[in-house]
Amino acid sequence: MTEVEFYDVKTKDKFKTSEFDVREKTSTNENTGNTTTRFFAVAKSPAGTHECWRVLGKNDAEKYQAEAKKAV
């Protein structure tokens, strides 16, 4: 899988890893009723037990999900 760079907010340090999950979050605007879908890469921090999240574009999310399916 492709290596992605993350920023750990708690330790204020950057790290790269190829072990991450792609997660999808959907939210609905209460005023307009429009639904927005956002994609994130989520990895475990090398310095602790917490997770580090990185925003992904739709194209990158689809690419990483396809790579993960090929690896399985």
C-alpha positions as CSV (number, residue, x, y, z in Angstrom):
1,M,0.0,0.0,0.0
2,T,1.1,3.6,-0.6
3,E,2.9,5.4,2.2
4,V,1.0,8.4,3.6
5,E,2.4,11.1,5.9
6,F,0.5,11.9,9.1
7,Y,0.9,14.7,11.7
8,D,0.5,13.6,15.3
9,V,-1.1,16.5,17.2
10,K,-0.3,15.2,20.6
11,T,3.5,14.7,20.0
12,K,3.7,17.4,17.4
13,D,5.6,15.1,15.1
14,K,5.2,13.9,11.5
15,F,5.4,10.2,10.5
16,K,4.9,8.1,7.4
17,T,3.1,4.8,7.4
18,S,1.5,2.4,4.9
19,E,-0.7,0.8,7.6
20,F,-3.8,2.9,7.7
21,D,-7.6,2.6,7.2
22,V,-9.7,4.7,4.9
23,R,-12.8,5.9,6.8
24,E,-15.9,7.7,5.5
25,K,-17.8,10.3,7.5
26,T,-21.2,11.7,6.4
27,S,-22.8,14.8,7.8
28,T,-26.1,16.6,7.0
29,N,-26.6,20.3,7.1
30,E,-29.5,21.0,9.3
31,N,-30.5,24.2,7.4
32,T,-30.3,23.0,3.8
33,G,-30.6,19.2,4.3
34,N,-27.5,18.7,2.0
35,T,-25.4,15.7,2.8
36,T,-21.6,15.9,2.7
37,T,-19.3,12.9,2.6
38,R,-15.6,13.3,3.7
39,F,-12.8,10.7,3.6
40,F,-10.0,10.2,6.1
41,A,-6.9,8.1,6.4
42,V,-6.6,6.9,10.0
43,A,-3.4,5.4,11.5
44,K,-2.2,4.4,14.9
45,S,0.3,6.8,16.4
46,P,3.8,5.3,16.8
47,A,4.2,7.2,20.0
48,G,1.1,6.1,21.8
49,T,-2.3,4.3,21.6
50,H,-4.2,7.2,20.0
51,E,-5.2,7.6,16.3
52,C,-4.0,10.2,13.8
53,W,-6.4,11.3,11.1
54,R,-5.6,12.8,7.7
55,V,-8.2,14.3,5.4
56,L,-8.3,12.7,1.9
57,G,-9.9,13.7,-1.3
58,K,-12.4,11.5,-2.9
59,N,-9.9,10.3,-5.6
60,D,-7.2,9.5,-3.1
61,A,-9.7,7.6,-0.9
62,E,-10.9,5.5,-3.9
63,K,-7.3,4.8,-4.9
64,Y,-6.3,3.7,-1.4
65,Q,-9.4,1.5,-1.0
66,A,-8.7,-0.2,-4.3
67,E,-5.1,-0.9,-3.2
68,A,-6.3,-2.4,0.0
69,K,-8.7,-4.7,-1.8
70,K,-5.9,-5.9,-4.1
71,A,-3.6,-6.6,-1.1
72,V,-6.2,-8.9,0.5
